[in-house]
Amino acid sequence: MLEGLTVGLGYMLAHPLTFLFVFGGMVWGVVFGSMPGLTGIIGVALLIPFTYSIGVIESLLMLGSVYVGATFGGCITAILFNTPGSPEAACTSLDGYPLAKKGEGGKALGYALASSAIGGLIGCVVLMLLTPPLARLALGFGPAEYFALAMLGITAISSLGSNSVLKALLSGVLGLAIATVGIDPLTGGSRFTFGNDILLSGIDFVPVIIGMFAISEVLTRFSERVGDKKSLPPAPQVSTPKISWTDLLLVKATMIRSSIIGILIGILPGVGATTASFISYSEAVRWSRTPEKFGKGAYEGVVAPETANSASVGTSLVPLLALGIPGSATTAVMIGGLTIHGVVPGPNLLTQNQELVYAIFIGMILSNIVMITVGLKAIKYMTKILDAPYAIIGPSIVVLCMTGVFALRNNSMDIVTMLIFGGVGFLMRKLQYPIAPMIIGLVLGPIAEVSLRRALLMNGYDWGALFTRPISGLILYVCIASLLYGFYGQYKKFKQSRLQLKTAN
């Protein structure tokens, strides 16, 4: 490995322009990540044609930097405006925006930047050291293990963002139901389309997420103005993001746990950073001593998803480089950058093209370091927008969201979906139903459903097989135990409130 690192570093030092490609890709990625709907996938895809004229190493360093930058960039608008720039930043909105409304947006952004950099560096180191064994581990995961991982995230919904377990569960069930709309992935039959061909492709979760967070927030802010017959409330003030080592030590357990989750999720083909952020957020709630603070402004709620989604970026390259299988949607697009130059990803790549592989490793580490500088500058300029009146910011957010959602698939129905779910999110806020469980159900529902049905088909519909496999069985038993413990905690709170009410009377 040391020899490979020397070769990769030697190439980059001999070709200084590679560092410029890393920096340029990072800026491009942060910009695309912070624009709602314009995700890292689009940012990478748009640069693919430009890789014709540059070398393969420079191409992959640039595309990898875009991926890293876009994964972080989504949290900036998520925290400042409750408008996730990318799907993996949706969890960051849950606590980042409440912190911004409290005047602690600068610290929240600081935590997000530090968590992203640390999680990304950990993921890159793991990528560099453990690519071959991690690839073999990923191959050992079957449908039962994928189902268990999805359930790990879903079982935490009863604790998220509401004092009512029933409301949280109903919100989660609604998300699971929405995820079933469209063509059945196993049988090919249509489900819940009501004869409408537009619904055959299902309801994409990106317009739903943007609608539920961004559009509902704009509607809420303007409804406050109408209801109180006064001007809109001022935008939250954001200080310069400063985080000390003491601050990071306070959340070290969350950061370590989320890094591990991000690494494990990242190596699984086709899962990606969005799933990593939701599962890590759910686990942060599950392990917290004060789960009731989540959704109301908990720093762990920012650290967990940002650490996990950045850690998963590096390890998502593991199946790509070692097996030729994309670890996420973005790495699937990155395969185009390889094939353009005649490079075939797979086991032979690690032995036959060490210069390329180790240059990528070094470039990904450098990207996470560069991200700190670029991120600080991006935060500085984005916060200037808050000085404008919300009467200008609000409509601008709506226009930006509509543009980004349309650009994602060039489908005008995605705009309609976004606006509909913006109204749904607004009603849920007014009725005090938490949004987080619905989003978790929507994102993880398809993984849980397809994996469960495949696992049952493979085992003759023997439910016991899910629990007898070592990895899936362990995860499912943890899910059941933690869910029961959560309900027990809610029951204890109910009894205490009843006792306090009797004492007061």
Protein Blocks (a to p, Z undefined) as FASTA:
>chain_A
ZZmmmmmmmmmmmmmmlmmmmmmmmmmmmmmmmpghiafklmmmmmmmmmmmpcfklmmm
mmmmmmmmmmmmmmmmmmmnopafbfklmmmmmmmmmmmmnopmmmmmmmmmmmmmmmmm
mmmmmmmmmmmmmmmmmmmpcfklmmmmmmmmmmmmmmgopabfklmmmmmmmmmmmmmg
ccdfklopaehklopaklmnopafklmmmmmmmmmmmmmmmmmmmmnopacddddddddd
dddfklmmmmmmmmmmmmmmmmmmmmpghibjmlmmmmmmmmmmmmpmblmlgonapakl
mmmmmmmmmmmmmmmmmmmmmnopafbfklmmmmmmmmmnopacdjklmmmmmmlmmmmm
mmmmmmmmmmmmmmmmmmmmmmmmmmpcfklmmmmmmmmmmmmmmmmnopaklmmmmmmm
mmmmmmmmmnopafklmmmmmmmmmmmmmmmmmmmmmnoopaklmmmpmklmmmmmmmmm
mmmmmmmmmmmmmmmmmmmmmmmZZ
